[in-house]
Amino acid sequence: MIIRAGYEISFESERPTPTLLALRLHPSRRKDLLSEERLHFTPLVPTSDYVDGFGNACTRLTVPAGLITISSRFEIEDSGLPDNWPADAEQHEIDRLPDEVLVFLLASRYVETDVLMGIAWRLFENTRPGWPRVRAILDYVHSHIRFDYMLADSSRSAFGAYLERVGVCRDFTHLAIALCRCMNIPARYCTGYLGEIGEPQSAVPMDFSAWFEVFLGGQWHVADARHNRPRVGRILMARGRDATDVALSTQFGPTRLAGFQVATLELRTDPSSATGGLRG
C-alpha cells in the first residue's frame, strides 16, 4: 500500500519566539519513504535538526513575529496490514525488564501512576498478566471515556480523563498508559498519522492521532484505546513518556495556532494518478 500524507500548520506570534517541532517522521519509518520528506517554511527561516533522547527527529527554529506556515507532503509505503495484537505475549517481571524500558513504568507529566495505582489494582488485579491484561485495560478505557473533539483540553491528565470520562485520543492514550504502568506493564506514548483507510469516512476534520505501545514478550506492541481494534496505515512520528515528549510544537513564548490541516490518502495505483490536497 502507498500512502500520501502531509499537513499545513500556521502559527502567529507578536515577537520572535524560539520553537521546537516534532513534525518529522520517526527515523524507523524513513526506509519506507517513496519521496523526500521535508519541512517547508513560509517565510523561510533558519532551522536545525536534532534527535532527542527518545530517538525522535526534531527541529529547532525561531518563529518570527507575524505569521509562519509549516507544511510537508510525502509518499510512504506501508504493509497495508492491520496492527498485530499478540494474544499470547507474556508480561515480564520487573527484574527481567531491560534497563532502557524502566522509564516507561514511571509517573510522568500527564500520567499520574501514584494517583491511579489503587484504582488500577482494584480493576485489573484478577486479570491474566500479559496481553489479556492489556486487552482488559483497552476495553475499560474505550468504554469509560466518551470521545468528543469539541471538549479537547491540553491540560487534561490521565486522572482527569478518568474523572471527567470525556476526551480525545490523547486522553484515551494517557489513561490506558497510566493503568498499564500501574500494573507493571511498560507503556510509551506514540503520535503520528492514522487516516481512515478501510474505515467509514468521518465528517470531523482529520488530526494527528495518539496511540501507545506496550512492552511484552521482549518487544514493543501497538495498542489503541481510542479505537480498540487493530487499524491499518499508522505512520509513526514520535514516541515518549506522554504528550509532553512528543508535542508537535513547543514554543518558548506566547504563540497562537492560526491554521491546522492534516491529510492522508491511500494511493491504490501509481502515485502520479492520485489527486487531492490537504483536506480533513
N, C-alpha and C positions, 0 to 999 in steps of 0.2 A: 504494500500500500504506500502511495505517495501522498503526503500532506503538505499543503501550503498554509503557512501561519504567519502572523505578524501583528503589529499593534501601532497605534499612533497616540501618544500621550503628550499633553501640553501642561506646562506649569507657568504661573505668573508670580513674579516677586518684585517687591519695591526696591530691593537693593541686591547687589551681588551676594549669592548665598552658596557656600560650599555644600556639595551634594555627593552622596554615594548612590550608585544604582546597582541593582541585581536583576538586570533585564536580559542578560545573555543566556544562551542555552548552557546547561550543565556540561562540563567537559566530557562526561561519559557519553553524551549523545552526539558529539561533533563528528564521530566517524560515520554517522548516518546521514549527514548533510549532503544534499544534492546541489545546493547553491550556496554562495557565500552568505554568512550571517553577519551583518554589520549594523551598527547603530548609526543612524543619521540624525544630525542636529541642525535645526533651523532657528536662529542663526548658528553658523559654525562657531564652536568654542573648543579650546584645548581640552583634551581628555587623556587619561592614562588608565591602563587596565592592571588589575592585580588579582590574585587568587586568595580568598580569605581562609581562615582557619578550618572551615568545614569543606574546603575544596570547591567553593563556588567561584565562578568568573564574575568579577565586579568591576565597576568603572567609577573613576573619580573625575569630578569636574566642578567648576563654579558656575552656577546658573546666573546669567546676567540679569540686571534689572529689566523688567518688562516681560515679554512672553517668549518662551522657548518650547519648541516641539521636538520630541524624540520619537523616531519611528524605526521599524525594522520589518523586513519581509524575507522569507526564506522557504525553501522546499526541503523536506526531510523524508527519508524512507523509514517506514515502520512495519513491524511484522504483521500488523492487522489482526493479531490475536488478542483476545481478552486477557486481563490480568490473571496470573496464576495464583489461585488461593490454595495453599498447601495444607490439605486436611489433616495430614499426619505429622506436620512439623512439630518437633519437640521443644519444650521450654527448658532452658539451661538453668542450673543452679547458679547463683550469683558468683560463686568462687570459680566457676568454669568459664565465665564470660571473658572475652578479650579486653585488655585494658582500655582500648580506644572506644569501646561500646559503653563503658560505665557512665559517662557523662549523660547518656540518654536515659538513665534511671533517675536523674536528679531533678529537683524542682527548678523551674525557670520562670521568666517574667510572666508568662501567661498560663503556666502550668503549675498550680499550687498543690503538689502532691501531699504536703503536710496537712492541708485543709481537707482534702478528699480521701485521705488514707482510710479512715474508719468507714466511710460510705462505700468505698470500693470493696473492702474486705467483706462487709455485710452483704453486698450484692453478688460477689463473684467467688467467694472462698470455696464454695462447693462445686464450682465448675471444673472440668478436667483441664489441667495445665497444658499449655501449648496452643495450637491454633483453635481448638474448641473454646478455650477461654477468650481468645481474641474475638472469635465469632460472637460469643455471648456479649462482649463489650460493644461490638459493632451494632448488634441488634438492639441493645439497650439504648445507645446514643441515638441511633436512627429514629427510634420511636419516641425518645424523650424530648428531642428538640424539634420544633416546627420551623421549617425554612421560610424566611421572609426577607427578601432582598432589601426591602424598604426599612428594615429595622437593623441594618448592619451598624456595628458600633466598634470602632477600632480599639477602644479601651476595655472591651468585654473580655474577661479571662475565662478559663475553664470552669472555675467555680461560679462565675457569673452566668455562664451558659447553663450550668446545672440548675441554678436557682430560677433564672428567667425563662428557660425552656423555649427559647426562640433564638434565631441567629442565621448566619450564612455558613458557607463551607468551612471557613477558618474556625468557627465556634464548634461545629461538629468535630473537627480535627483536634482542637485543643482539648476538649473534654475526653475524647477517646484516648489521646496520648496520655493524659493525666491518669486515667483509670488503668491503662496498661502499665505505666510506670509504678503505680501504687501496688500492682500485682506482680512486680519484679520482672516485667517484660520490657526490655529496652524499646523505646519508640522515638522516632525522629520525624519532624515536620517537613513536608515537601510542598513546593509550589511549582506551577507550570501551566501548560495549555492542556485543556481537556474539552474538546469540541463535542458536538452531538452526532458524531459518526455512528451510524447504526441505531440512533435514538430518534424519537419524535422531536421535531423542531419546536423550540420554545420561543415565545414572544418576548422573553426577557433578554435584553442586550447581553452579549457574552462578556464574561470577566475572566481573569486568570483564576485558576482553581487551586484549592488546597486539599491535600490528602496526606497520608503518613506511611511510614514503613516500620515494621516490627522485626526484631532480631530473634529468629527461631531456627533451630536446626543448623546453626553455623552460618546463616546468611540472612540478608535483609529481604523482606517480602512486602509488597504493596498492600495497603489496606485503605478502605474508603468508607467512612461512617456516613457521609452525606448521601451517597447513592446506594451503599450497602449491597453492591454486587460488582462483579468484575466488569470493567469497561474497556473499550478499545481506543487506542490513539493517544495515550498520555505522552506528553513531551516535557520532560523534567527540565526545570530551570535552576532550582536551588534547594538545598537541604540545610536543616539546622535544628536547634533545640525547640524553637517555636517561631511564631511570625516575626519576632524581633530580628532574628538572624537572617531572614530571607525577605525582608521588606523590599518591595520593588524600588522604592526611593527613600533615602534618609536625608533630610535637609537640616542643616545647622543654622536655622533661622526661619522666620515665617515665610511660607510659600503656599500659594493656592493652586489646587488642581483645577485646570481650566478646560481640559478635554481628555476623553479616555475612550478608545475604541480597541477592541481585540477581535481577532477573527481566526478561524481555522476552516480549511476546505479540503475535502478529500478529492484528489485528482485521480479519477478512475482510469484515465488513459495517459496519453503523453502530456507532460506538464504544460506544453505550449498551447494545448487545446482548451485549457481551463480559462474561465473568466471570473470576474468578481473582485470586489475590493474589500476594504475593512468594514464589513457590516457585522452587526452583533450576532 
